[in-house]
Amino acid sequence: MIRIRQAAILCGGLGARLRPLTDTMPKPMVPVNGRPFLSYLLDQLKDNGIKEVVLMTGYRGEQISGFYKDGSSAGIPIRYSHGPAEWETGRRLFEAKDMLDEYFFLMYSDNFLPVDIRKILEFYAASRKLLSFVVQPKAKGNIRLGPDGSVLVYDKSRGSPGLDHVELGYMAVSRKIFDFYSCKDVSFSDIITRLVSAGEVAGMPVLDAYYSVSDTERLKLTEAYLKPKKILLIDRDGVINRKAPRGEYVDSWEGFSFLPENVDGMKALSRAGYSFIVISNQAGIARGMVTAEAVAAINARMKNALEEQGISILDIFVCPHHWEEKCLCRKPSPGLFFEASRKWLFRLDKTYFIGDDPRDCQAAYQAGCGCVYTGKKEELAGISANEQPRWVVGNLKEAVPYLVGI
């Protein structure tokens, strides 16, 4: 697989939609929870194994280089390519090309998406394109994808028919893209258009929400999202309560039985400041073996009983579908994880899911979060190395020292 050690971030724009904040500072330095927004991107790259960053600065770029210097304070080496504020994005990248590796990761400085760069690189290697970027489904986007992930149309004006995805600014790139320059003074979106025309761009769809500091309203939402939170995701049957026999479902409160050691673990984690969000498959609803109303009533009583013991349950998300429906919300699919993250504005890449089924581990990996497995290691032989949990414990009480220590 192609390995990438270096990232380049376009940091030169005027940030006009963020005025008056950007009257006195460049957009990447706008404070988010008391830190420059750029620091979150640098942390993300460092956490993903990137070893060096090239910042392509422009408007008030001296504030960026003066703050980060050689990158020691950020924990990652930083080099700079600086030019006038009026340079186009393509020119800014072209002027930095002698600093760039054969393959590098390219980002904009105003978007944040919790990504696993390993997944992007796997997609990039499989696509055999010069550029692969992360995309998200969106009506009236700027991209139309082919069935194999190839980008068929890239239209920055968003006027073409069939545009159903938007590009988010996280890209794996080959230096060969510079062969598509006919002049230096060009927007990078024009270079992408030329690459698309040559069949050299692929899009990796993701469902997690992205956040931006491109204007003041989005900045407020991004600040709320990036504020650290102590949230744990947790399965219901087999973790909070005893599972029903195989092929059966808990269909009444009388049939619901707490697992004491796991509840004790939840109490300890609550005392450490954690709240819980429950994510549960309930295919018995689709199978007609339990009603949606009965599941809701059981969950309400469970929530009340746990909260009486000092355990905070923020929310409960249920997939009611049959496994043959192939929905996006039934684990191991990660749809409910993304729904919870959007509603409660927390980072999945900074969150753990507690489950007792190998599919829980797979769902956590697909969602980009960590996993704690309550069970035996040998039960996980059928899942991949990437899908393996961070910790395997006999019960949730055993996991408390690990989770409190992260």
C-alpha positions as CSV (number, residue, x, y, z in Angstrom):
1,M,0.0,0.0,0.0
2,I,1.1,3.6,-0.7
3,R,2.4,5.2,2.4
4,I,2.1,9.0,3.0
5,R,4.2,10.7,5.7
6,Q,3.5,14.3,4.7
7,A,0.5,16.6,4.6
8,A,0.1,20.0,2.9
9,I,-2.6,22.5,4.0
10,L,-3.8,25.5,1.9
11,C,-3.8,28.4,4.4
12,G,-3.7,31.5,2.2
13,G,-7.3,32.7,1.7
14,L,-8.7,36.0,2.9
15,G,-11.6,34.5,4.8
16,A,-14.0,37.2,3.8
17,R,-17.1,35.5,5.1
18,L,-15.6,35.5,8.6
19,R,-15.2,39.2,8.9
20,P,-14.7,41.0,11.2
21,L,-12.7,38.2,12.8
22,T,-10.4,37.9,9.7
23,D,-9.8,41.7,9.5
24,T,-7.0,41.1,11.9
25,M,-6.1,37.4,11.6
26,P,-6.0,34.7,8.9
27,K,-8.8,32.2,8.9
28,P,-6.8,29.2,10.2
29,M,-6.0,31.2,13.3
30,V,-9.6,32.0,14.2
31,P,-10.0,30.7,17.8
32,V,-12.2,27.7,18.5
33,N,-12.6,26.9,22.2
34,G,-9.5,29.0,22.9
35,R,-7.2,27.4,20.3
36,P,-6.6,28.2,16.6
37,F,-8.7,26.1,14.3
38,L,-5.5,25.0,12.5
39,S,-4.4,23.3,15.7
40,Y,-7.2,20.8,15.5
41,L,-6.1,19.9,12.0
42,L,-2.5,19.5,13.1
43,D,-3.5,17.3,16.0
44,Q,-5.6,15.2,13.6
45,L,-2.8,14.7,11.2
46,K,-0.4,13.8,14.0
47,D,-2.9,11.3,15.5
48,N,-3.1,9.7,12.0
49,G,0.7,9.2,11.8
50,I,1.6,12.1,9.5
51,K,5.2,13.1,10.2
52,E,5.5,16.5,8.6
53,V,3.3,19.3,7.5
54,V,3.8,22.0,4.8
55,L,1.6,25.1,5.4
56,M,1.0,27.1,2.3
57,T,0.3,30.6,3.7
58,G,-0.8,33.9,2.2
59,Y,-3.0,36.4,3.9
60,R,-1.4,37.4,7.2
61,G,0.7,34.3,6.9
62,E,3.3,35.7,9.3
63,Q,0.8,35.2,12.2
64,I,0.7,31.5,11.4
65,S,4.5,31.0,11.1
66,G,5.1,33.2,14.1
67,F,2.7,31.2,16.2
68,Y,3.8,27.6,15.2
69,K,7.4,28.3,14.1
70,D,9.0,24.9,13.4
71,G,6.1,23.0,14.8
72,S,7.7,22.0,18.1
73,S,4.8,23.4,20.1
74,A,2.3,21.5,18.0
75,G,4.3,18.2,18.2
76,I,4.8,17.9,14.4
77,P,7.5,19.4,12.2
78,I,6.2,22.3,10.0
79,R,7.7,24.0,6.9
80,Y,6.2,27.0,5.1
81,S,5.6,28.1,1.6
82,H,4.5,31.7,1.6
83,G,3.1,33.9,-1.1
84,P,0.9,36.9,-1.7
85,A,-2.7,36.8,-0.5
86,E,-3.9,37.2,-4.1
87,W,-2.4,34.0,-5.4
88,E,-4.9,31.4,-6.6
89,T,-5.0,28.1,-4.7
90,G,-3.4,26.2,-7.6
91,R,-0.5,28.7,-7.7
92,R,-0.1,28.4,-4.0
93,L,0.2,24.6,-4.3
94,F,2.5,24.9,-7.4
95,E,4.9,27.1,-5.6
96,A,5.3,24.5,-2.8
97,K,5.9,21.6,-5.1
98,D,9.6,21.3,-4.4
99,M,8.8,20.7,-0.8
100,L,6.3,17.9,-1.5
101,D,6.9,14.2,-1.5
102,E,6.0,11.8,-4.3
103,Y,2.7,11.2,-2.5
104,F,1.2,13.6,0.0
105,F,-2.0,14.4,1.8
106,L,-3.7,17.7,0.8
107,M,-6.2,19.6,2.9
108,Y,-8.1,22.9,3.0
109,S,-7.7,24.9,6.2
110,D,-11.4,25.6,7.0
111,N,-13.0,22.1,7.1
112,F,-12.9,19.4,9.8
113,L,-14.0,15.8,9.3
114,P,-13.1,12.9,11.6
115,V,-11.2,10.6,9.3
116,D,-9.0,7.6,9.4
117,I,-6.2,8.4,6.9
118,R,-5.5,4.6,6.6
119,K,-8.9,4.1,5.0
120,I,-8.3,7.0,2.6
121,L,-5.0,5.5,1.6
122,E,-6.5,2.0,1.1
123,F,-9.1,3.6,-1.2
124,Y,-6.4,5.6,-3.0
125,A,-4.3,2.6,-3.7
126,A,-7.2,0.6,-4.9
127,S,-8.5,3.4,-7.2
128,R,-5.2,3.8,-9.1
129,K,-5.9,7.5,-9.7
130,L,-3.6,10.5,-9.2
131,L,-6.0,12.0,-6.7
132,S,-8.6,10.6,-4.4
133,F,-10.7,12.7,-2.0
134,V,-13.4,12.2,0.6
135,V,-16.9,13.0,-0.5
136,Q,-20.3,13.2,1.1
137,P,-23.7,12.7,-0.4
138,K,-25.4,16.0,-0.9
139,A,-28.2,17.3,-3.1
140,K,-26.8,20.0,-5.4
141,G,-23.3,19.1,-4.6
142,N,-20.3,19.6,-6.9
143,I,-19.6,16.0,-7.9
144,R,-21.2,13.1,-9.7
145,L,-19.7,9.7,-8.9
146,G,-19.6,6.6,-11.0
147,P,-20.5,3.2,-9.5
148,D,-16.8,2.4,-9.0
149,G,-16.1,5.6,-7.2
150,S,-14.6,7.4,-10.2
151,V,-15.5,11.1,-10.3
152,L,-17.4,11.6,-13.6
153,V,-18.2,15.3,-13.2
154,Y,-16.6,18.0,-11.1
155,D,-18.4,21.3,-11.3
156,K,-17.5,24.1,-9.0
157,S,-20.5,26.2,-10.2
158,R,-22.8,23.3,-9.2
159,G,-24.9,23.8,-12.3
160,S,-24.5,20.4,-14.0
161,P,-27.3,17.8,-13.7
162,G,-26.9,14.7,-11.4
163,L,-24.4,16.3,-8.9
164,D,-25.1,14.3,-5.8
165,H,-21.9,14.5,-3.7
166,V,-19.7,17.3,-2.3
167,E,-15.9,17.2,-1.9
168,L,-14.6,17.9,1.6
169,G,-11.0,18.8,1.1
170,Y,-9.2,15.6,2.5
171,M,-7.2,14.3,-0.4
172,A,-4.4,11.7,-1.2
173,V,-2.4,13.1,-4.1
174,S,0.5,12.2,-6.4
175,R,3.0,14.8,-7.5
176,K,2.1,13.8,-11.1
177,I,-0.9,16.2,-10.7
178,F,1.6,19.0,-11.6
179,D,1.7,17.6,-15.1
180,F,-1.8,19.0,-15.5
181,Y,-0.7,22.6,-15.0
182,S,-0.5,24.7,-18.2
183,C,0.3,27.8,-16.2
184,K,0.9,28.6,-12.5
185,D,-1.9,31.2,-12.0
186,V,-4.8,28.8,-11.7
187,S,-7.4,27.7,-9.1
188,F,-6.8,24.3,-7.8
189,S,-10.5,23.5,-8.7
190,D,-9.5,24.0,-12.3
191,I,-6.7,21.4,-11.9
192,I,-9.2,19.0,-10.4
193,T,-11.5,19.5,-13.4
194,R,-8.6,18.6,-15.7
195,L,-7.8,15.5,-13.7
196,V,-11.5,14.5,-13.8
197,S,-11.5,14.9,-17.6
198,A,-8.5,12.6,-17.7
199,G,-10.2,10.0,-15.5
200,E,-7.7,10.5,-12.7
201,V,-9.9,11.3,-9.7
202,A,-11.9,9.1,-7.3
203,G,-14.2,9.9,-4.5
204,M,-14.5,8.0,-1.2
205,P,-18.0,8.5,0.2
206,V,-18.4,9.0,4.0
207,L,-21.5,9.6,6.0
208,D,-20.1,11.4,9.1
209,A,-20.9,15.1,9.2
210,Y,-18.2,17.6,8.4
211,Y,-17.7,21.0,10.1
212,S,-16.3,24.2,8.9
213,V,-15.1,27.7,9.9
214,S,-15.9,29.2,6.5
215,D,-18.5,31.6,8.0
216,T,-19.7,32.8,11.4
217,E,-22.7,30.5,11.7
218,R,-20.6,27.4,10.8
219,L,-17.9,28.6,13.2
220,K,-20.4,28.4,16.1
221,L,-21.5,24.9,15.2
222,T,-17.9,23.8,14.8
223,E,-16.9,25.2,18.1
224,A,-19.7,23.2,19.8
225,Y,-18.7,20.1,18.0
226,L,-15.0,20.3,18.8
227,K,-15.5,21.1,22.5
228,P,-14.3,18.0,24.4
229,K,-17.1,15.7,25.7
230,K,-17.1,12.7,27.9
231,I,-19.5,10.5,26.0
232,L,-19.5,6.7,25.7
233,L,-21.6,4.7,23.3
234,I,-23.0,1.4,24.6
235,D,-24.9,-1.6,23.3
236,R,-28.0,-2.7,25.2
237,D,-28.7,-6.5,25.1
238,G,-25.7,-8.4,26.4
239,V,-24.0,-5.3,27.9
240,I,-26.6,-3.5,30.0
241,N,-29.0,-6.4,30.3
242,R,-28.9,-10.1,29.8
243,K,-29.7,-11.2,26.2
244,A,-32.8,-13.2,25.5
245,P,-32.2,-16.8,24.2
246,R,-31.0,-17.0,20.6
247,G,-33.8,-16.1,18.2
248,E,-35.9,-14.4,20.9
249,Y,-36.1,-10.8,22.1
250,V,-36.7,-9.0,25.4
251,D,-40.4,-8.0,24.9
252,S,-41.4,-6.8,28.3
253,W,-39.9,-5.1,31.4
254,E,-40.5,-8.3,33.3
255,G,-38.1,-10.1,30.9
256,F,-35.4,-7.4,31.3
257,S,-32.6,-8.2,33.7
258,F,-29.6,-5.9,34.4
259,L,-26.0,-7.3,34.3
260,P,-24.8,-6.1,37.7
261,E,-21.1,-5.9,37.0
262,N,-21.6,-3.9,33.9
263,V,-24.0,-1.6,35.7
264,D,-21.4,-1.1,38.4
265,G,-18.9,-0.2,35.6
266,M,-21.4,2.4,34.3
267,K,-21.8,3.8,37.8
268,A,-18.0,4.2,38.1
269,L,-17.7,5.8,34.7
270,S,-20.6,8.2,35.5
271,R,-18.7,9.2,38.6
272,A,-15.8,10.0,36.4
273,G,-18.0,12.4,34.4
274,Y,-19.1,10.2,31.5
275,S,-22.6,10.0,30.0
276,F,-23.9,7.2,27.8
277,I,-25.7,6.9,24.5
278,V,-27.3,3.5,23.8
279,I,-27.1,2.1,20.3
280,S,-29.2,-1.1,19.8
281,N,-30.3,-3.5,17.1
282,Q,-33.9,-4.6,17.6
283,A,-34.7,-6.8,14.6
284,G,-37.6,-8.3,16.6
285,I,-39.6,-5.3,15.6
286,A,-39.4,-6.0,11.9
287,R,-39.9,-9.7,12.6
288,G,-43.2,-9.0,14.5
289,M,-41.9,-10.6,17.7
290,V,-41.9,-7.3,19.7
291,T,-43.6,-4.0,19.0
292,A,-41.8,-0.7,18.6
293,E,-43.9,0.6,21.5
294,A,-42.8,-2.2,23.8
295,V,-39.1,-1.6,23.0
296,A,-39.6,2.1,23.6
297,A,-41.3,1.4,26.9
298,I,-38.6,-1.0,28.0
299,N,-35.9,1.6,27.1
300,A,-37.7,4.3,29.0
301,R,-37.9,2.2,32.2
302,M,-34.2,1.1,31.7
303,K,-33.2,4.8,31.4
304,N,-35.1,5.8,34.5
305,A,-33.7,2.9,36.5
306,L,-30.1,3.7,35.5
307,E,-30.5,7.4,36.2
308,E,-31.8,6.6,39.6
309,Q,-28.4,5.0,40.2
310,G,-26.6,8.2,39.0
311,I,-26.0,6.9,35.5
312,S,-26.6,9.6,32.8
313,I,-28.3,8.2,29.6
314,L,-28.3,11.0,27.1
315,D,-30.2,9.2,24.4
316,I,-31.2,5.8,23.0
317,F,-31.0,4.9,19.3
318,V,-32.7,1.8,17.9
319,C,-32.5,0.1,14.5
320,P,-35.9,-1.7,14.1
321,H,-35.0,-3.3,10.7
322,H,-34.6,-6.9,9.6
323,W,-31.1,-7.8,8.7
324,E,-32.3,-8.6,5.1
325,E,-33.3,-5.0,4.7
326,K,-29.6,-4.0,4.5
327,C,-30.2,-0.6,6.1
328,L,-27.5,1.7,7.1
329,C,-28.5,1.8,10.7
330,R,-28.2,-1.9,11.7
331,K,-24.9,-2.8,13.2
332,P,-22.3,-3.6,11.8
333,S,-23.4,-0.6,9.6
334,P,-22.6,2.7,11.4
335,G,-25.6,4.8,10.5
336,L,-26.8,5.3,14.1
337,F,-23.3,6.3,15.2
338,F,-23.4,9.1,12.7
339,E,-26.9,10.1,13.7
340,A,-25.9,10.3,17.3
341,S,-22.8,12.3,16.5
342,R,-24.8,14.8,14.5
343,K,-27.4,15.2,17.2
344,W,-25.1,15.5,20.2
345,L,-22.1,17.1,18.4
346,F,-19.4,14.8,19.5
347,R,-16.3,13.4,17.7
348,L,-16.6,9.8,17.0
349,D,-12.8,9.6,16.6
350,K,-12.5,10.6,20.3
351,T,-15.3,8.2,21.5
352,Y,-15.5,4.5,22.4
353,F,-18.3,2.0,21.8
354,I,-18.9,-0.8,24.3
355,G,-20.3,-4.0,22.8
356,D,-20.5,-7.7,23.2
357,D,-20.8,-8.9,19.6
358,P,-18.2,-9.0,16.9
359,R,-20.6,-6.9,14.8
360,D,-20.2,-4.2,17.4
361,C,-16.5,-4.0,16.8
362,Q,-17.1,-3.8,13.1
363,A,-19.7,-1.0,13.5
364,A,-17.2,0.9,15.7
365,Y,-14.5,0.6,13.0
366,Q,-16.9,1.7,10.3
367,A,-17.9,4.7,12.4
368,G,-14.3,5.6,13.1
369,C,-14.5,5.2,16.9
370,G,-12.7,2.9,19.3
371,C,-14.2,-0.2,20.8
372,V,-14.3,-2.0,24.1
373,Y,-15.4,-5.7,23.8
374,T,-17.0,-7.5,26.8
375,G,-16.4,-11.1,26.1
376,K,-13.7,-13.5,25.1
377,K,-10.9,-12.8,22.7
378,E,-11.5,-16.0,20.8
379,E,-15.0,-14.8,19.9
380,L,-13.4,-12.2,17.6
381,A,-11.5,-14.6,15.3
382,G,-13.8,-13.8,12.4
383,I,-13.2,-10.1,12.1
384,S,-10.2,-8.3,10.5
385,A,-7.2,-6.9,12.3
386,N,-8.4,-3.3,11.7
387,E,-11.8,-4.2,13.3
388,Q,-10.3,-5.6,16.5
389,P,-11.3,-3.7,19.7
390,R,-8.9,-1.6,21.7
391,W,-9.6,-3.7,24.9
392,V,-11.2,-7.0,25.6
393,V,-12.7,-7.3,29.1
394,G,-14.8,-9.8,31.0
395,N,-17.2,-7.1,32.1
396,L,-17.5,-3.3,32.0
397,K,-16.2,-2.9,35.5
398,E,-12.8,-4.2,34.3
399,A,-12.7,-1.6,31.6
400,V,-13.1,1.4,34.0
401,P,-9.4,2.0,34.6
402,Y,-8.7,2.0,30.8
403,L,-11.5,4.3,29.9
404,V,-10.9,6.7,32.8
405,G,-7.3,6.9,31.9
406,I,-7.7,7.9,28.2
